[in-house]
Amino acid sequence: MADSKHNTDEWISLCEARALVMNIYLAPLFSGHWLLERLRTKQIRWRYWGRRVVGLSSPQSTDDGPITGDPAFWQHARIEVFWDESWARLVVKWEYGADIVTKLRHKWWRGVEIFRIELLHADVEALLPKDARPRSSPVRQLSLSDEGKPEPESTAVQNTATWVADEARQLKAAGKIPADIIRARFAKLLADQMNKAARAKRLPPNLRPVTSGYIKLSDWGVWPIDKI
């Protein structure tokens, strides 16, 4: 559990933590289960910034974080995790009834929502395999050739790596990479840049946007930053 002596340590969002794990294991579903298992077994300290208790009466909200997280939260069976937004919901019980005015049946739930979940970066890093190379992904990342045909995976990866490396050099030259940025946030920054380029139709026709977990920073020569 986190306490005051850990206040100066690096905290990363739940989304960033999964991206960090995905740099090794690639698969989002497996990476999420990997994190949840270690949260349940008290191997990763966590905190949150807001909470909402939902019941039959008016919901009660608090937003006075950071609040030290209790590992028991993750041990419940009815946990729903919203990874991209870094929040989770524990459904304690579903209730059924009829609206007093309309008489229509509906259901509601009792439970708690936890917002802006953060994990201690050092705890996540310590549990990851040392010097591990990313494993093969069960889902191929396909790119399209100029003729619209799927390219071989190795070519698609090479094209993506080239674009990412070029973008990283441009970001560094423009001074847009924070000096204290960590690996997971840098991967997310590059993935966000790729998505922006796609929306602006600035991506080559043989490329498709990728997630931060797909980007191999070290393998593609963009980590650490001073290697760019």
C-alpha positions in Angstrom: 0.0 0.0 0.0 1.2 3.5 -0.7 1.9 6.0 2.1 3.5 9.4 2.6 7.1 8.1 1.9 6.1 7.2 -1.6 4.7 10.6 -2.5 7.7 11.5 -4.6 7.7 8.3 -6.6 6.4 8.2 -10.2 2.7 7.3 -10.6 1.3 6.3 -13.9 -2.3 6.0 -15.0 -4.0 2.6 -15.3 -4.0 3.1 -19.1 -0.2 3.8 -19.1 0.5 0.9 -16.9 -1.2 -1.5 -19.3 0.7 0.1 -22.2 3.9 -0.6 -20.3 3.0 -4.3 -20.0 1.9 -4.4 -23.6 5.4 -3.4 -24.6 6.4 -6.9 -23.5 3.4 -9.0 -24.1 1.6 -7.1 -26.8 -1.9 -8.6 -26.3 -4.2 -6.0 -24.5 -6.4 -8.7 -22.9 -3.5 -10.6 -21.5 -1.7 -7.4 -20.3 -4.9 -6.4 -18.5 -5.2 -9.7 -16.7 -1.5 -9.6 -15.9 -2.0 -6.3 -14.0 -5.2 -7.3 -12.3 -3.7 -10.4 -10.9 -0.8 -8.4 -9.4 -3.2 -5.8 -8.0 -5.3 -8.6 -6.3 -2.2 -10.1 -4.8 -0.9 -6.8 -3.4 2.2 -6.7 -5.6 1.4 -3.3 -7.1 0.5 -0.2 -5.0 -2.2 2.0 -6.4 -4.2 5.1 -5.7 -7.1 7.0 -7.1 -8.4 10.6 -7.2 -12.2 10.3 -7.1 -15.0 7.9 -6.1 -18.7 7.6 -6.5 -20.9 5.4 -4.4 -24.1 4.4 -6.3 -27.2 3.0 -4.6 -30.9 3.5 -4.3 -30.5 7.0 -2.9 -28.6 9.9 -4.5 -25.0 8.9 -5.5 -22.3 10.1 -3.2 -19.2 11.4 -4.8 -15.7 12.4 -3.5 -12.9 14.1 -5.4 -10.3 14.8 -2.8 -7.5 12.4 -3.9 -5.0 11.0 -4.1 -6.4 8.3 -1.9 -4.5 5.1 -1.2 -6.1 2.1 -2.9 -7.2 -1.0 -1.1 -6.1 -4.3 -2.8 -9.4 -5.8 -1.6 -11.2 -3.8 -4.3 -9.6 -5.9 -7.0 -10.5 -9.2 -5.4 -14.2 -8.8 -6.1 -15.6 -10.9 -9.0 -17.8 -8.1 -10.4 -15.1 -5.6 -11.3 -15.4 -3.9 -14.7 -12.2 -2.1 -15.8 -12.3 0.8 -18.4 -8.6 0.8 -19.3 -8.5 3.6 -21.8 -10.1 6.0 -19.3 -8.3 4.6 -16.2 -11.3 3.9 -14.1 -13.1 0.8 -12.7 -16.6 -0.1 -11.4 -17.5 -2.6 -8.7 -21.1 -3.8 -9.1 -22.2 -5.1 -5.7 -25.8 -5.9 -6.6 -28.3 -5.3 -9.4 -31.8 -4.1 -8.4 -35.0 -4.5 -10.5 -38.2 -2.5 -10.2 -40.7 -0.3 -11.9 -40.7 3.5 -12.3 -43.3 5.1 -10.1 -44.6 7.4 -12.9 -44.2 5.4 -16.1 -44.6 1.9 -14.5 -41.9 0.7 -16.9 -39.6 -1.9 -15.5 -35.9 -1.1 -15.3 -32.8 -2.1 -13.4 -30.1 -0.2 -11.5 -27.1 -1.2 -9.6 -25.4 -0.7 -6.2 -21.7 -0.3 -6.1 -18.8 2.1 -6.4 -16.9 3.7 -9.3 -13.2 4.6 -8.8 -11.8 7.3 -11.1 -8.3 8.4 -12.2 -6.6 5.2 -11.0 -2.8 5.4 -10.9 -0.3 2.6 -10.2 3.2 3.0 -8.8 5.5 2.8 -11.8 8.4 1.2 -9.9 6.2 -1.7 -8.8 5.1 -2.4 -12.3 8.6 -2.2 -13.7 10.0 -4.5 -11.0 7.5 -7.2 -12.0 8.2 -7.1 -15.7 10.8 -9.5 -17.1 14.3 -8.0 -17.3 15.7 -7.4 -20.8 12.7 -9.3 -22.3 12.0 -8.9 -25.9 8.4 -8.5 -27.0 6.6 -11.7 -27.6 4.8 -12.5 -30.8 1.3 -11.0 -31.0 -1.6 -13.4 -31.6 -3.1 -10.7 -33.9 -1.1 -9.7 -37.0 -0.7 -6.0 -37.5 -1.5 -5.5 -41.3 -0.5 -2.7 -43.5 -1.7 -2.1 -47.0 0.6 -1.8 -50.0 0.2 0.8 -52.7 -2.0 -1.7 -54.6 -4.3 -2.2 -51.6 -3.0 -5.7 -50.8 -1.9 -6.7 -47.3 1.8 -6.5 -47.0 3.9 -9.1 -45.1 4.0 -8.5 -41.4 7.7 -7.8 -41.4 7.3 -5.1 -44.1 4.4 -3.6 -42.2 6.4 -3.5 -39.0 9.4 -2.0 -40.8 7.3 0.8 -42.3 5.7 1.6 -39.0 9.0 1.6 -37.2 10.4 4.0 -39.8 7.5 6.4 -39.5 7.7 6.3 -35.7 11.4 7.0 -35.7 11.0 9.9 -38.0 8.2 11.3 -35.9 10.3 10.9 -32.7 13.2 12.8 -34.3 10.8 15.6 -35.3 9.3 15.8 -31.8 12.8 16.0 -30.2 14.0 18.7 -32.6 10.9 20.7 -31.9 11.4 20.3 -28.1 8.1 18.6 -27.7 9.4 15.6 -25.6 9.3 16.4 -21.8 12.6 15.8 -20.1 11.1 13.6 -17.5 8.9 11.5 -19.8 8.8 7.7 -19.1 8.7 4.9 -21.6 4.9 4.3 -21.5 4.0 7.9 -21.9 6.5 8.3 -24.8 4.9 5.3 -26.6 1.5 6.8 -26.1 2.7 10.2 -27.4 3.9 8.6 -30.6 0.8 6.5 -31.0 -1.3 9.7 -30.5 0.8 11.4 -33.2 0.2 8.6 -35.6 -3.6 8.8 -35.0 -3.5 12.5 -35.6 -1.6 12.0 -38.8 -4.2 9.4 -39.9 -7.1 11.8 -39.2 -5.4 14.5 -41.1 -4.7 12.1 -44.0 -0.9 12.6 -43.6 -0.1 8.9 -43.2 1.2 7.1 -46.3 -1.4 4.7 -47.8 0.6 1.6 -46.7 0.3 2.5 -43.0 -2.4 2.2 -40.4 -2.3 3.7 -36.9 -1.1 1.5 -34.1 -1.5 1.4 -30.3 1.2 2.4 -27.9 1.6 -1.3 -26.9 2.6 -2.1 -30.5 5.5 0.4 -30.6 8.8 -1.1 -29.7 10.8 1.9 -28.5 14.1 0.2 -27.9 14.0 -2.1 -30.9 13.1 0.9 -33.2 15.9 3.1 -31.8 13.8 5.7 -30.1 14.6 4.8 -26.5 16.2 6.1 -24.5 15.6 9.6 -25.8 19.3 10.5 -26.1 19.5 7.7 -28.8 17.2 9.6 -31.1 
